[in-house]
Amino acid sequence: MEAESVDAVTLEPLVEEGSDADGDGCTLYDFVVCTVVIGLVCVFGLAGNVTSFFVLLKHKTETATIFLLESMAVFDSLLLLVSLVLYVLPNVYPYTGRLQVDIPHTVFHYYWTIHLNFYVN
């Protein structure tokens, strides 16, 4: 019995390699999720934290609860600011071509450590 040789069928790719069409969907998704959604959450969170901090600052009683709520507002605001640097700013440039932020890889690790410290507190 003789083995038949089968010629491999090569298909042309739907998207040419090296073209921008293969990454447009991912950059749009990253832009919408990381820049728009996370950015809006961070901005509204910062506004809420600043408002609650000043309301609690004007509170007349000095209790441990008021102090803890003030410190939570401060650390949550710092967490949101670091989140803006980590998630929002780097994803603006690939889709829009503006606001290029080159964060060195080592600095990213320091930001991540600071980010987690604010999250734990």
Backbone as CSV, one residue per row, in Angstrom:
resi,resn,N_x,N_y,N_z,CA_x,CA_y,CA_z,C_x,C_y,C_z
1,MET,0.840,-1.159,0.000,0.000,0.000,0.000,0.894,1.234,0.000
2,GLU,0.680,2.069,-0.924,1.516,3.243,-1.130,0.878,4.465,-0.468
3,ALA,1.678,5.215,0.304,1.158,6.404,0.978,1.014,7.534,-0.033
4,GLU,-0.150,8.145,0.001,-0.394,9.259,-0.913,0.143,10.543,-0.279
5,SER,0.767,11.353,-1.095,1.265,12.615,-0.570,0.170,13.663,-0.681
6,VAL,-0.007,14.372,0.386,-1.044,15.401,0.433,-0.347,16.749,0.419
7,ASP,-0.706,17.570,-0.528,-0.142,18.911,-0.596,-0.832,19.787,0.443
8,ALA,-0.037,20.552,1.164,-0.595,21.449,2.169,-1.308,22.601,1.470
9,VAL,-2.444,22.915,2.003,-3.223,24.010,1.457,-2.865,25.261,2.234
10,THR,-2.422,26.275,1.546,-2.108,27.537,2.214,-3.195,28.536,1.895
11,LEU,-3.692,29.125,2.935,-4.730,30.136,2.787,-4.124,31.504,3.036
12,GLU,-4.595,32.467,2.309,-4.125,33.829,2.527,-4.767,34.371,3.805
13,PRO,-3.994,35.082,4.605,-4.581,35.633,5.831,-5.605,36.713,5.502
14,LEU,-6.603,36.801,6.380,-7.628,37.814,6.189,-7.071,39.218,6.388
15,VAL,-6.141,39.336,7.306,-5.508,40.619,7.586,-4.027,40.460,7.315
16,GLU,-3.482,41.365,6.563,-2.063,41.280,6.245,-1.227,41.529,7.488
17,GLU,-0.120,40.801,7.579,0.769,40.991,8.727,1.409,42.362,8.663
18,GLY,1.532,42.968,9.828,2.164,44.278,9.912,1.214,45.431,9.667
19,SER,-0.020,45.134,9.296,-0.965,46.225,9.083,-1.603,46.605,10.411
20,ASP,-2.189,47.768,10.454,-2.809,48.236,11.680,-4.201,47.661,11.884
21,ALA,-4.749,47.002,10.895,-6.118,46.505,10.996,-6.248,45.375,12.005
22,ASP,-5.181,44.619,12.238,-5.291,43.509,13.176,-5.310,43.964,14.625
23,GLY,-4.857,45.143,14.964,-4.834,45.614,16.346,-5.825,46.717,16.643
24,ASP,-6.597,47.153,15.659,-7.521,48.254,15.887,-8.594,47.913,16.910
25,GLY,-9.105,46.700,16.873,-10.138,46.313,17.824,-9.622,46.302,19.242
26,CYS,-8.399,45.832,19.428,-7.823,45.772,20.776,-7.491,47.166,21.300
27,THR,-6.966,48.022,20.450,-6.640,49.373,20.924,-7.901,50.161,21.233
28,LEU,-8.967,49.945,20.456,-10.238,50.604,20.759,-10.795,50.093,22.080
29,TYR,-10.734,48.785,22.284,-11.211,48.199,23.547,-10.407,48.734,24.727
30,ASP,-9.080,48.748,24.611,-8.232,49.281,25.681,-8.532,50.744,25.944
31,PHE,-8.764,51.496,24.870,-9.072,52.918,25.039,-10.393,53.104,25.774
32,VAL,-11.411,52.371,25.362,-12.734,52.538,25.976,-12.715,52.075,27.426
33,VAL,-12.177,50.891,27.673,-12.223,50.353,29.031,-11.245,51.085,29.947
34,CYS,-9.983,51.152,29.527,-8.962,51.694,30.429,-8.999,53.211,30.525
35,THR,-9.273,53.872,29.417,-9.230,55.326,29.464,-10.575,55.922,29.849
36,VAL,-11.620,55.522,29.171,-12.917,56.150,29.417,-13.547,55.650,30.713
37,VAL,-13.695,54.344,30.842,-14.407,53.804,32.005,-13.606,53.987,33.290
38,ILE,-12.355,53.530,33.300,-11.551,53.665,34.510,-11.267,55.139,34.798
39,GLY,-11.074,55.931,33.755,-10.862,57.368,33.948,-12.050,58.051,34.591
40,LEU,-13.265,57.722,34.133,-14.467,58.311,34.737,-14.643,57.863,36.185
41,VAL,-14.385,56.601,36.454,-14.492,56.110,37.831,-13.497,56.837,38.729
42,CYS,-12.287,57.036,38.231,-11.274,57.741,39.025,-11.654,59.201,39.260
43,VAL,-12.150,59.868,38.246,-12.517,61.285,38.397,-13.690,61.441,39.357
44,PHE,-14.734,60.621,39.188,-15.870,60.710,40.105,-15.488,60.272,41.510
45,GLY,-14.606,59.286,41.629,-14.135,58.867,42.946,-13.342,59.948,43.643
46,LEU,-12.484,60.626,42.876,-11.722,61.741,43.463,-12.646,62.863,43.919
47,ALA,-13.646,63.175,43.111,-14.599,64.228,43.496,-15.360,63.832,44.756
48,GLY,-15.778,62.589,44.838,-16.496,62.119,46.027,-15.623,62.098,47.260
49,ASN,-14.374,61.689,47.105,-13.469,61.649,48.253,-13.128,63.038,48.762
50,VAL,-12.916,63.969,47.843,-12.622,65.345,48.266,-13.830,65.934,48.985
51,THR,-15.011,65.691,48.450,-16.232,66.199,49.088,-16.414,65.594,50.474
52,SER,-16.278,64.282,50.586,-16.474,63.647,51.891,-15.395,64.066,52.881
53,PHE,-14.163,64.281,52.409,-13.102,64.719,53.317,-13.428,66.083,53.907
54,PHE,-13.864,67.019,53.061,-14.172,68.355,53.580,-15.425,68.369,54.445
55,VAL,-16.390,67.518,54.134,-17.573,67.420,54.998,-17.184,66.859,56.358
56,LEU,-16.359,65.821,56.352,-15.931,65.233,57.624,-14.991,66.160,58.390
57,LEU,-14.242,66.987,57.687,-13.343,67.930,58.341,-14.123,68.987,59.114
58,LYS,-15.273,69.361,58.613,-16.088,70.376,59.279,-16.987,69.783,60.364
59,HIS,-16.953,68.474,60.520,-17.775,67.823,61.540,-17.286,68.247,62.923
60,LYS,-18.218,68.538,63.818,-17.851,69.125,65.101,-17.319,68.114,66.112
61,THR,-17.762,66.885,66.034,-17.289,65.904,67.009,-15.983,65.280,66.538
62,GLU,-15.098,65.046,67.472,-13.807,64.417,67.186,-13.857,62.979,67.700
63,THR,-14.242,62.065,66.833,-14.292,60.659,67.231,-13.338,59.865,66.351
64,ALA,-13.102,58.632,66.773,-12.223,57.749,65.996,-12.851,57.426,64.644
65,THR,-14.157,57.350,64.590,-14.846,57.038,63.330,-14.626,58.139,62.299
66,ILE,-14.734,59.386,62.718,-14.512,60.506,61.812,-13.072,60.507,61.310
67,PHE,-12.140,60.253,62.220,-10.729,60.196,61.830,-10.480,59.073,60.830
68,LEU,-11.057,57.901,61.056,-10.886,56.771,60.132,-11.511,57.054,58.774
69,LEU,-12.662,57.689,58.751,-13.295,58.027,57.473,-12.485,59.067,56.700
70,GLU,-11.901,60.028,57.423,-11.033,61.007,56.762,-9.799,60.343,56.166
71,SER,-9.184,59.443,56.936,-7.993,58.764,56.416,-8.341,57.844,55.257
72,MET,-9.516,57.226,55.271,-9.936,56.411,54.131,-10.130,57.259,52.882
73,ALA,-10.672,58.445,53.042,-10.854,59.338,51.899,-9.508,59.766,51.318
74,VAL,-8.539,60.029,52.177,-7.212,60.441,51.702,-6.526,59.302,50.970
75,PHE,-6.502,58.114,51.563,-5.800,56.997,50.937,-6.523,56.505,49.690
76,ASP,-7.830,56.585,49.677,-8.561,56.208,48.469,-8.284,57.201,47.340
77,SER,-8.148,58.476,47.681,-7.798,59.476,46.664,-6.398,59.212,46.101
78,LEU,-5.460,58.856,46.969,-4.120,58.528,46.489,-4.131,57.276,45.612
79,LEU,-4.949,56.294,45.969,-5.101,55.093,45.161,-5.657,55.435,43.779
80,LEU,-6.629,56.307,43.728,-7.217,56.699,42.442,-6.233,57.498,41.596
81,LEU,-5.420,58.332,42.216,-4.411,59.083,41.461,-3.355,58.159,40.857
82,VAL,-2.914,57.189,41.624,-1.935,56.231,41.097,-2.573,55.369,40.017
83,SER,-3.852,55.032,40.168,-4.560,54.271,39.136,-4.649,55.052,37.833
84,LEU,-4.803,56.361,37.926,-4.800,57.180,36.708,-3.470,57.053,35.972
85,VAL,-2.379,57.062,36.731,-1.057,56.958,36.111,-0.823,55.556,35.549
86,LEU,-1.285,54.526,36.262,-1.016,53.155,35.840,-1.894,52.691,34.691
87,TYR,-3.160,53.040,34.688,-4.102,52.453,33.741,-4.583,53.416,32.661
88,VAL,-4.846,54.647,33.024,-5.482,55.564,32.074,-4.461,56.182,31.126
89,LEU,-3.429,56.797,31.640,-2.489,57.531,30.790,-1.773,56.667,29.747
90,PRO,-1.294,55.456,30.079,-0.598,54.679,29.047,-1.490,54.210,27.903
91,ASN,-2.808,54.175,28.085,-3.699,53.672,27.038,-4.305,54.764,26.178
92,VAL,-3.937,56.004,26.401,-4.448,57.090,25.567,-3.707,57.129,24.235
93,TYR,-2.396,57.006,24.263,-1.582,57.174,23.056,-1.812,56.120,21.974
94,PRO,-1.904,54.823,22.285,-2.037,53.844,21.194,-3.257,54.057,20.314
95,TYR,-4.345,54.601,20.859,-5.548,54.796,20.051,-5.624,56.192,19.448
96,THR,-5.271,57.216,20.226,-5.438,58.580,19.745,-4.184,59.154,19.112
97,GLY,-3.020,58.661,19.497,-1.775,59.213,18.988,-1.348,60.466,19.721
98,ARG,-1.991,60.771,20.818,-1.656,61.944,21.628,-1.350,61.523,23.053
99,LEU,-0.643,62.382,23.747,-0.321,62.193,25.152,0.476,60.909,25.373
100,GLN,1.620,60.837,24.703,2.466,59.665,24.859,3.187,59.731,26.194
101,VAL,2.995,58.703,26.990,3.619,58.613,28.298,4.520,57.394,28.276
102,ASP,5.810,57.620,28.395,6.757,56.518,28.442,7.167,56.292,29.882
103,ILE,6.530,55.310,30.500,6.870,54.965,31.877,7.872,53.825,31.812
104,PRO,9.080,54.039,32.301,10.055,52.940,32.315,9.534,51.765,33.133
105,HIS,9.953,50.587,32.760,9.439,49.377,33.395,9.748,49.344,34.898
106,THR,10.896,49.853,35.296,11.237,49.845,36.720,10.353,50.807,37.512
107,VAL,10.020,51.932,36.929,9.138,52.886,37.609,7.744,52.297,37.752
108,PHE,7.325,51.525,36.757,6.013,50.879,36.819,5.932,49.953,38.033
109,HIS,7.018,49.259,38.345,7.011,48.382,39.512,6.904,49.184,40.810
110,TYR,7.537,50.348,40.873,7.404,51.183,42.065,5.981,51.720,42.204
111,TYR,5.391,52.145,41.091,4.002,52.608,41.142,3.079,51.498,41.604
112,TRP,3.333,50.284,41.104,2.475,49.159,41.479,2.585,48.879,42.978
113,THR,3.768,48.972,43.543,3.955,48.761,44.973,3.228,49.839,45.770
114,ILE,3.353,51.074,45.343,2.640,52.170,46.016,1.134,51.963,45.883
115,HIS,0.707,51.555,44.720,-0.708,51.312,44.455,-1.252,50.259,45.419
116,LEU,-0.529,49.171,45.604,-0.989,48.114,46.503,-0.957,48.561,47.964
117,ASN,0.006,49.400,48.332,0.039,49.896,49.709,-1.177,50.749,50.017
118,PHE,-1.608,51.570,49.083,-2.807,52.379,49.301,-4.045,51.489,49.353
119,TYR,-4.029,50.428,48.582,-5.181,49.528,48.543,-5.338,48.788,49.865
120,VAL,-4.218,48.379,50.452,-4.266,47.628,51.716,-4.688,48.538,52.862
121,ASN,-4.208,49.781,52.846,-4.560,50.697,53.931,-5.980,51.094,53.773
